[in-house]
Amino acid sequence: MKTQITDLFGMEVYTDKAIRVGIVDDAVINVDTKKVDSLAVSELNPDLLQLKGFRGIRIPYRIIKSIGDIIIIRHFNNMFPSKEME
């Protein structure tokens, strides 16, 4: 999965269970490996109870499943509620 880092800024982030997480604000680079380590996500979905009080989070790059018009990450039940819980 190759893309320009600047293309990621402002992209919406969703889980693979269609839960909106937020918007990419920045990228964290590992200078030793010259690879993206994680994405800084802000404007978090206020419905994510586990993230109440957080202004932003870092999404590890390894959990990204797809990058296109939006970014899709793996869904973790302990991290994000699923739609069935609503």
Backbone as ProteinMPNN parsed JSONL, in Angstrom:
{"seq_chain_A": "MKTQITDLFGMEVYTDKAIRVGIVDDAVINVDTKKVDSLAVSELNPDLLQLKGFRGIRIPYRIIKSIGDIIIIRHFNNMFPSKEME", "coords_chain_A": {"N_chain_A": [[0.847, -1.151, 0.0], [1.035, 1.887, -1.153], [1.29, 5.369, -0.887], [1.218, 8.956, -1.003], [2.24, 10.702, 1.863], [1.156, 13.199, 2.484], [-1.264, 13.062, 1.185], [-2.863, 11.694, 2.905], [-3.645, 13.385, 4.938], [-6.438, 14.912, 6.411], [-8.192, 12.945, 5.617], [-11.03, 10.832, 6.167], [-11.465, 8.435, 8.781], [-12.527, 5.169, 9.234], [-13.843, 2.243, 10.888], [-13.771, -1.253, 9.948], [-16.304, -2.02, 10.421], [-17.947, 0.003, 9.821], [-17.854, 2.23, 11.577], [-17.365, 5.547, 12.281], [-14.306, 7.048, 13.002], [-12.573, 9.339, 13.027], [-10.648, 12.124, 11.752], [-7.698, 12.213, 9.81], [-4.91, 13.831, 11.042], [-2.181, 14.04, 11.209], [0.963, 12.362, 10.526], [3.022, 9.866, 11.978], [6.353, 9.222, 11.767], [8.735, 6.621, 11.634], [11.972, 7.142, 11.928], [14.161, 5.442, 11.781], [13.385, 3.116, 10.372], [12.286, 4.322, 8.223], [9.552, 4.402, 7.684], [5.957, 4.819, 7.924], [4.734, 5.012, 11.15], [2.416, 5.461, 12.679], [-0.876, 6.985, 12.495], [-2.018, 10.172, 13.345], [-5.071, 10.958, 14.652], [-7.762, 13.168, 14.759], [-10.649, 15.185, 15.717], [-12.519, 13.387, 16.766], [-15.065, 10.849, 16.742], [-17.849, 11.598, 18.613], [-19.526, 9.687, 19.675], [-18.09, 7.497, 20.416], [-17.669, 5.947, 23.169], [-15.486, 4.945, 24.582], [-13.533, 6.731, 24.014], [-14.064, 9.155, 25.145], [-13.298, 12.401, 26.221], [-10.805, 12.43, 25.045], [-8.694, 14.226, 22.834], [-7.476, 13.432, 20.585], [-6.147, 10.532, 18.883], [-3.659, 7.972, 18.319], [-3.425, 5.936, 15.565], [-2.205, 2.81, 14.956], [-0.22, 2.06, 12.132], [-0.165, -0.523, 11.179], [-2.713, -1.609, 11.54], [-4.27, -0.651, 9.555], [-6.452, -1.362, 6.984], [-7.238, -0.586, 4.426], [-6.732, 2.03, 2.041], [-8.261, 4.578, 0.398], [-10.73, 6.514, -0.87], [-11.448, 6.946, 1.692], [-10.038, 5.968, 4.879], [-9.764, 2.727, 6.048], [-9.817, 0.874, 8.97], [-8.918, -1.961, 11.043], [-11.466, -3.313, 13.095], [-11.795, -3.227, 16.556], [-13.373, -4.746, 19.153], [-13.051, -4.097, 21.865], [-12.059, -1.585, 21.692], [-13.649, 0.04, 20.032], [-17.158, 0.557, 19.898], [-19.578, -1.645, 18.371], [-21.949, -1.398, 15.617], [-24.18, -2.882, 16.307], [-24.466, -2.474, 18.992], [-25.706, -0.071, 19.301]], "CA_chain_A": [[0.0, 0.0, 0.0], [1.883, 3.068, -1.258], [0.596, 6.625, -1.12], [1.92, 10.115, -0.464], [1.807, 10.987, 3.229], [0.303, 14.389, 2.513], [-2.598, 12.688, 0.692], [-3.626, 11.13, 4.017], [-4.134, 14.446, 5.816], [-7.825, 15.303, 6.169], [-9.024, 11.8, 5.239], [-11.88, 10.229, 7.194], [-11.058, 7.099, 9.22], [-13.643, 4.315, 9.651], [-13.513, 0.844, 11.142], [-14.366, -2.13, 8.937], [-17.718, -2.213, 10.775], [-18.596, 1.261, 9.458], [-17.866, 3.189, 12.677], [-16.477, 6.676, 12.006], [-13.36, 7.287, 14.093], [-12.173, 10.74, 13.003], [-9.966, 12.637, 10.56], [-6.232, 12.177, 9.92], [-4.346, 15.15, 11.305], [-0.732, 13.999, 11.04], [1.552, 11.023, 10.444], [4.214, 9.682, 12.805], [7.331, 8.48, 10.969], [9.867, 5.989, 12.311], [13.111, 7.561, 11.117], [15.099, 4.336, 11.611], [12.905, 2.227, 9.312], [11.794, 5.18, 7.138], [8.173, 4.001, 7.409], [4.937, 5.428, 8.769], [4.497, 4.229, 12.356], [1.01, 5.598, 13.045], [-1.562, 8.187, 12.043], [-2.663, 10.956, 14.409], [-6.457, 11.191, 14.254], [-8.465, 14.11, 15.629], [-12.07, 15.338, 15.424], [-13.015, 12.047, 17.058], [-16.496, 10.591, 16.812], [-18.258, 11.751, 20.023], [-20.285, 8.516, 20.1], [-17.172, 6.458, 20.87], [-17.602, 6.125, 24.614], [-14.153, 4.619, 25.077], [-12.618, 7.825, 23.699], [-14.553, 10.4, 25.761], [-12.253, 13.192, 26.857], [-9.596, 12.438, 24.231], [-8.711, 15.18, 21.724], [-6.95, 12.722, 19.433], [-5.537, 9.231, 19.146], [-2.749, 7.476, 17.289], [-3.836, 4.654, 14.984], [-1.025, 2.116, 14.412], [-0.327, 1.859, 10.682], [-0.336, -1.946, 10.894], [-4.118, -2.02, 11.573], [-4.966, -0.094, 8.396], [-6.807, -2.392, 6.008], [-7.397, -0.048, 3.09], [-6.696, 3.47, 1.848], [-8.866, 4.974, -0.87], [-11.383, 7.792, -0.58], [-11.387, 6.98, 3.152], [-9.121, 4.979, 5.448], [-10.479, 1.7, 6.803], [-8.95, 0.172, 9.922], [-9.523, -3.127, 11.699], [-12.348, -3.012, 14.221], [-11.514, -3.939, 17.794], [-14.539, -4.577, 20.013], [-12.706, -3.436, 23.122], [-11.656, -0.214, 21.395], [-14.761, 0.773, 19.429], [-18.415, -0.211, 19.945], [-20.073, -2.006, 17.045], [-23.262, -0.84, 15.309], [-25.21, -3.658, 16.983], [-24.592, -1.991, 20.359], [-26.461, 1.185, 19.297]], "C_chain_A": [[0.906, 1.231, 0.0], [1.022, 4.274, -1.591], [1.456, 7.753, -0.569], [1.368, 10.41, 0.929], [0.855, 12.17, 3.258], [-1.101, 14.101, 1.993], [-3.479, 12.163, 1.823], [-4.247, 12.203, 4.904], [-5.551, 14.85, 5.421], [-8.739, 14.15, 5.776], [-9.814, 11.285, 6.43], [-11.363, 8.833, 7.511], [-12.291, 6.378, 9.752], [-13.115, 2.946, 10.006], [-14.153, 0.012, 10.047], [-15.792, -2.541, 9.295], [-18.484, -0.903, 10.647], [-18.779, 2.23, 10.627], [-16.875, 4.299, 12.34], [-15.607, 6.929, 13.231], [-12.992, 8.77, 14.146], [-11.491, 11.097, 11.703], [-8.457, 12.633, 10.811], [-5.702, 13.601, 10.004], [-2.852, 15.179, 11.005], [-0.28, 12.549, 10.911], [2.809, 10.991, 11.298], [5.145, 8.746, 12.035], [8.397, 7.885, 11.879], [11.087, 6.289, 11.445], [14.123, 6.439, 10.89], [14.686, 3.432, 10.451], [12.416, 2.991, 8.09], [10.389, 4.774, 6.695], [7.227, 4.74, 8.343], [4.668, 4.487, 9.936], [3.013, 4.263, 12.735], [0.451, 6.881, 12.442], [-2.187, 8.869, 13.253], [-4.044, 11.345, 13.9], [-7.109, 12.118, 15.27], [-9.916, 14.211, 15.162], [-12.774, 13.992, 15.604], [-14.533, 11.999, 17.129], [-16.935, 10.681, 18.278], [-19.053, 10.557, 20.554], [-19.392, 7.38, 20.589], [-16.906, 6.653, 22.353], [-16.214, 5.887, 25.173], [-13.175, 5.775, 24.867], [-13.073, 9.159, 24.279], [-13.409, 11.113, 26.459], [-10.952, 13.244, 26.075], [-9.753, 13.486, 23.129], [-8.225, 14.52, 20.444], [-6.372, 11.392, 19.858], [-4.536, 8.932, 18.04], [-3.213, 6.099, 16.859], [-2.579, 3.984, 14.432], [-1.223, 1.797, 12.924], [-0.601, 0.396, 10.332], [-1.802, -2.393, 10.919], [-4.935, -1.412, 10.43], [-5.194, -1.214, 7.391], [-6.81, -1.849, 4.589], [-7.309, 1.473, 3.111], [-7.234, 3.747, 0.457], [-9.424, 6.369, -0.692], [-11.434, 8.028, 0.924], [-10.346, 5.959, 3.594], [-9.951, 4.015, 6.28], [-9.468, 0.961, 7.673], [-9.68, -1.044, 10.469], [-10.337, -2.682, 12.893], [-11.951, -3.864, 15.42], [-12.671, -3.679, 18.745], [-14.22, -3.858, 21.311], [-12.312, -1.983, 22.932], [-12.815, 0.635, 20.891], [-16.021, -0.061, 19.563], [-18.849, -0.556, 18.529], [-21.465, -1.415, 16.85], [-24.37, -1.582, 16.05], [-25.464, -3.145, 18.397], [-25.447, -0.73, 20.441], [-27.926, 0.942, 19.489]], "O_chain_A": [[1.481, 1.58, 1.031], [0.145, 4.216, -2.454], [2.337, 7.51, 0.256], [0.156, 10.368, 1.139], [-0.144, 12.148, 3.977], [-2.038, 14.827, 2.327], [-4.705, 12.184, 1.714], [-5.264, 11.958, 5.552], [-5.832, 15.099, 4.249], [-9.943, 14.351, 5.617], [-9.33, 11.3, 7.562], [-10.88, 8.127, 6.626], [-13.008, 6.899, 10.606], [-12.075, 2.521, 9.503], [-14.989, 0.514, 9.296], [-16.42, -3.314, 8.572], [-19.527, -0.715, 11.272], [-19.76, 2.973, 10.662], [-15.689, 4.037, 12.136], [-16.105, 7.013, 14.353], [-13.091, 9.391, 15.204], [-11.719, 10.46, 10.675], [-7.998, 13.003, 11.892], [-5.998, 14.452, 9.165], [-2.314, 16.209, 10.597], [-1.054, 11.625, 11.158], [3.569, 11.959, 11.341], [4.772, 7.623, 11.696], [8.901, 8.554, 12.781], [11.217, 5.747, 10.348], [14.868, 6.474, 9.911], [15.522, 3.028, 9.644], [12.159, 2.396, 7.043], [10.066, 4.794, 5.508], [7.624, 5.222, 9.404], [4.403, 3.301, 9.736], [2.425, 3.234, 13.069], [1.187, 7.738, 11.952], [-2.814, 8.215, 14.086], [-4.176, 11.979, 12.853], [-7.028, 11.895, 16.478], [-10.362, 13.43, 14.321], [-13.511, 13.527, 14.734], [-15.192, 12.964, 17.517], [-16.442, 9.917, 19.108], [-19.234, 10.431, 21.765], [-19.897, 6.394, 21.126], [-16.03, 7.425, 22.744], [-15.803, 6.547, 26.128], [-12.104, 5.797, 25.475], [-12.511, 10.197, 23.932], [-12.643, 10.499, 27.201], [-10.071, 14.036, 26.412], [-10.832, 13.617, 22.551], [-8.523, 14.989, 19.345], [-6.136, 11.152, 21.042], [-4.556, 9.547, 16.974], [-3.376, 5.202, 17.686], [-1.945, 4.53, 13.529], [-2.284, 1.319, 12.523], [-1.204, 0.109, 9.298], [-2.119, -3.452, 10.377], [-6.143, -1.629, 10.342], [-4.264, -1.919, 6.999], [-6.434, -2.552, 3.651], [-7.748, 2.123, 4.06], [-6.731, 3.221, -0.535], [-8.682, 7.306, -0.397], [-11.46, 9.172, 1.379], [-9.837, 5.184, 2.785], [-10.748, 4.436, 7.119], [-8.429, 0.494, 7.207], [-10.903, -1.146, 10.372], [-9.938, -1.773, 13.621], [-11.791, -5.079, 15.303], [-12.931, -2.532, 19.109], [-15.041, -3.087, 21.807], [-12.238, -1.227, 23.901], [-12.953, 1.8, 21.266], [-15.972, -1.275, 19.362], [-18.522, 0.166, 17.587], [-22.093, -0.979, 17.815], [-25.392, -0.984, 16.388], [-26.546, -3.351, 18.947], [-25.873, -0.349, 21.531], [-28.711, 1.889, 19.512]]}, "name": "protein", "num_of_chains": 1, "seq": "MKTQITDLFGMEVYTDKAIRVGIVDDAVINVDTKKVDSLAVSELNPDLLQLKGFRGIRIPYRIIKSIGDIIIIRHFNNMFPSKEME"}
